[in-house]
């Protein structure tokens, strides 16, 4: 008889792999693949398109038919550098009813429960299938989800309802904002600042784009949001610049200026429209720069794109989770998840997972034992539901 691990034993194992986004997640994927295989579950790997050190994984249990419930989690965690940890971040330490460790909350706790549920499901007589989808690179902009979803829909019978287990205190979360981020590189022209009319100061032209962000925030705030957008905090699209660098000396027009500019879109507004509007502004400023020195320019690099999760009208995933949890409160969140990608892929999607998002990414990150147990009860009830 092959050993069936408890959710806690699986969590201990997952946390022991230091799967920080910039490092490999393959040892974790190897372990999950082997553990599922030891229970006769065939798992499929989805290798990263360019980085051989990363892979996603998906699997299916139950009847080979469409309509599975999909449990979605990411395997990567945020770095620990510069954080004062009281315990080894890559070991689960239980203290005062809390499970400390990097990723316990975000989101290896849910991953452990999902892996556990897959194995339990394998030994139950399910009438509706269950699937698991484990991604990479979620923490660096949800970039692993879209290719993973595409790969799994080619190999597995298409699932219909996805539960994204990001920390929500096991509450049903039906929506979040979308987001996209750009690295903007202003390429100016250096002259002595006494002759600044003949140079192109990358910082000062960059300031025009940053001022545009300020204007958009004022404009957006003044709008009257629709019923869905009104449930978000704040109920408008925001444009934010969080990092900037540039320039060489106070008396030289800056040759370079780089800054990161991010949008967080309310679901009622089109991300494509916003990006088009931004690019039009970039073209306008670039034309002003080139009128002074033709070889100057602005380079844009898209760093990430996370589609919004739209609250669904009579959504299947929502109905399922509300039936199990008894949670009927309307709830949307401000953080992005892979849920928008699943919804774009044709799945009814909602967020429900153990733990408090306030704990995510923190030093001494923890998941309470009570939340982990609530997650296990949820999985047991889900399996009962799938057994019809
Ligand atoms: Zn997460």
Boltz pocket constraint, residues with backbone or C-beta under 6 A from the ligand:
constraints:
  - pocket:
      binder: B
      contacts: [[A, 74], [A, 106], [A, 107], [A, 138], [A, 166]]
      max_distance: 6.0
